[in-house]
Every structure is written in structure tokens, then in C-alpha cells.
Amino acid sequence: MSGWSIERLYHTVINATDLDRTIAFYQALGFAVLNDRRTVDWPDYLGSLFGLTKPKGRGVLMNLPADPDGPMLDIIQWLQPRVPPPLAGEVPPRIIAFRVKNVHACAADLKARGIPTFALIEPQPKSLGVIGCVCARDPDGTLIELIELQPGIRHSRANEALNAD
């Protein structure tokens, strides 16, 4: 690139149909409200940034207290235009993945909190570099992948492991 580069992931926007319910879900995962924007009056020019006409919404920025300078979740309940309720049936998911320590304890804790999860997956072959992962859906259908990788691994070794079979 000429004269610029991406430094890091800044935030991910999550559309919520019920802001308080969605905040509670992410708080259960360990996120905290960093900046509360539930009463901010959005200026009209904001529409040109998003390709919308006079959007309005309520929102919060959340982060992980253990990673204060890390990426944030920008959770927005759109008042204009309204977000339709989550789709039913089989559709490609919106996914946010988080690395965790001790995926087995994570799965047990989510179950104890009453958060529905998909079965803990312990991938084979071991050369994939994944210890395990558990998935849940937030209140608006976003798939949350909680994955633990072997120490020293930046990402799964899917190319090598899956092409070897």
C-alpha cells in the first residue's frame, strides 16, 4: 500500500433488536460497557457514512477489560431503519470468533449460565492446532465462536492438516 496501512481491528458492529438483552449476553461473556451511547442524538450527516438516509439508533461500545486497547464491539439497536428479527431456517451465519483460554471451562460456564451452545468440538486431526471450540448465538443470531488453539499457534493449520487427509 502506498503511504498507509491497517494498524489493527478497531471494532465490529453488532445489530441488536433489543439493546439491553444483547448487552447482557456479551457481559456474560466477559465484556464491559466502555462507552454508553444509548441517549446520543445521531447527526443527519451520519447517514452519508453508512449509505443510509438519516439513520438513528442507540448503542454502546464494549471491550474486554483484560484487553483494554483491543478491538471493541459496537452494539447498535437501529431505530431508523429498523433491523428485521433474526431469520429462521438455515442461512449462512454472521460470525465473530474469540480466542479463549480453557475452552472446556468456557463451555461448562456458559451451560451453567443457561446460554445455549453447540456441542464442544474437539477437531481431528490434532495437527490442525485447535484444542477445541464451542459456539453460541447472541440474542440476534450472530454466531459466537469461542476457540482455543494450541500454545504458540496464531491460527489453525487448516491448509496443512486438512490437505494431508
C-alpha positions in Angstrom: 0.0 0.0 0.0 1.2 3.5 -0.7 1.6 5.6 2.4 -0.9 3.9 4.7 -1.6 0.5 6.4 -4.2 -1.0 8.6 -3.0 -1.0 12.2 -5.4 -3.4 13.9 -9.1 -4.4 14.1 -10.9 -1.4 15.7 -14.5 -2.6 16.3 -17.2 -4.8 15.0 -20.8 -3.6 14.6 -23.4 -5.9 16.0 -27.0 -5.2 15.1 -29.3 -5.7 18.1 -33.1 -5.9 18.1 -33.1 -5.4 22.0 -30.0 -3.5 23.1 -30.3 -4.3 26.8 -30.7 -8.1 26.1 -27.7 -8.1 23.8 -25.5 -6.1 26.2 -26.4 -8.7 28.9 -25.3 -11.5 26.6 -21.9 -10.0 25.9 -21.4 -9.1 29.6 -22.0 -12.8 30.3 -19.0 -13.5 28.0 -16.8 -11.0 30.0 -17.2 -7.8 28.0 -17.9 -4.5 29.8 -19.5 -1.3 28.6 -16.7 1.1 27.7 -18.9 4.0 26.3 -22.7 4.2 26.7 -24.3 5.9 23.7 -27.9 5.0 24.4 -29.1 8.6 24.5 -26.8 10.1 21.8 -28.7 12.1 19.1 -27.2 11.0 15.8 -26.4 13.9 13.4 -28.0 13.7 10.0 -24.6 13.6 8.2 -24.0 10.1 9.7 -26.3 8.7 7.0 -23.8 9.5 4.3 -21.2 7.4 6.1 -23.4 4.4 6.2 -25.2 4.9 2.9 -28.5 5.5 4.8 -31.0 8.4 5.0 -31.0 9.9 8.5 -30.2 6.8 10.5 -31.0 6.8 14.2 -30.0 4.3 16.9 -29.0 3.6 20.4 -25.7 1.9 21.2 -22.8 1.0 23.4 -19.1 0.3 22.8 -17.9 -2.8 24.8 -14.5 -4.2 25.3 -12.7 -6.9 27.3 -11.3 -5.4 30.5 -8.3 -7.8 30.1 -7.5 -6.2 26.7 -8.4 -2.5 27.2 -6.7 -1.4 23.9 -8.1 -4.4 21.9 -10.9 -4.4 19.5 -14.4 -3.2 20.6 -17.9 -4.4 20.0 -20.1 -1.5 18.7 -23.6 -2.8 19.6 -26.4 -0.8 17.9 -30.1 -1.1 18.1 -31.2 0.7 14.9 -34.3 2.8 15.4 -34.2 4.0 11.7 -34.0 1.9 9.6 -35.2 -1.0 11.8 -33.4 -4.3 11.7 -35.7 -7.2 11.0 -35.8 -10.0 13.6 -33.4 -12.9 13.1 -34.1 -15.1 10.2 -35.4 -18.6 10.8 -34.1 -21.6 8.9 -30.7 -22.4 7.6 -28.8 -19.3 6.4 -25.1 -18.5 6.3 -24.2 -17.2 9.8 -22.7 -13.9 10.8 -19.7 -15.0 12.9 -17.5 -13.3 15.5 -14.7 -15.5 16.8 -12.8 -15.0 20.1 -9.8 -16.9 21.3 -10.3 -18.3 24.8 -8.2 -20.0 27.4 -9.6 -23.3 28.7 -12.4 -23.9 26.2 -13.7 -26.8 28.3 -14.3 -24.5 31.3 -15.8 -21.9 29.0 -18.3 -24.5 27.7 -19.2 -25.5 31.3 -19.6 -21.9 32.4 -21.9 -21.0 29.5 -24.0 -24.1 30.2 -24.3 -23.1 33.9 -25.4 -19.6 32.9 -28.1 -21.1 30.7 -26.6 -19.9 27.5 -27.4 -22.5 24.8 -24.3 -23.7 23.0 -23.4 -26.1 20.2 -21.5 -29.2 21.3 -17.9 -28.7 22.1 -15.9 -29.7 19.1 -12.5 -31.3 19.5 -11.2 -31.3 16.0 -9.3 -34.1 14.4 -6.6 -34.3 13.3 -4.6 -32.9 16.1 -2.2 -31.3 13.6 -5.0 -28.7 13.0 -3.7 -26.9 16.1 -7.1 -26.4 17.6 -7.7 -27.7 21.2 -11.5 -27.2 20.9 -14.2 -24.7 20.2 -17.7 -24.0 21.4 -20.3 -21.9 19.7 -23.4 -19.9 20.9 -25.7 -17.5 19.2 -26.2 -14.0 20.6 -29.8 -12.8 21.0 -30.0 -11.6 17.4 -28.5 -14.7 15.8 -24.8 -13.8 15.4 -22.8 -16.9 15.8 -20.1 -16.5 18.6 -17.2 -18.9 18.1 -15.1 -19.4 21.2 -11.9 -21.2 20.2 -8.8 -22.4 22.0 -5.6 -23.0 20.0 -2.5 -24.9 21.0 0.1 -22.6 22.6 2.2 -20.6 20.1 -0.4 -21.0 17.3 -1.7 -17.8 15.6 -4.4 -19.6 13.6 -5.5 -23.1 12.8 -3.3 -25.1 10.4 -6.3 -26.0 8.2 -4.3 -26.0 5.0 -1.7 -28.5 6.2 -3.9 -30.7 8.3 -7.0 -31.0 6.1 -5.0 -31.4 2.8 -3.0 -34.2 4.4 -6.0 -36.5 4.7 
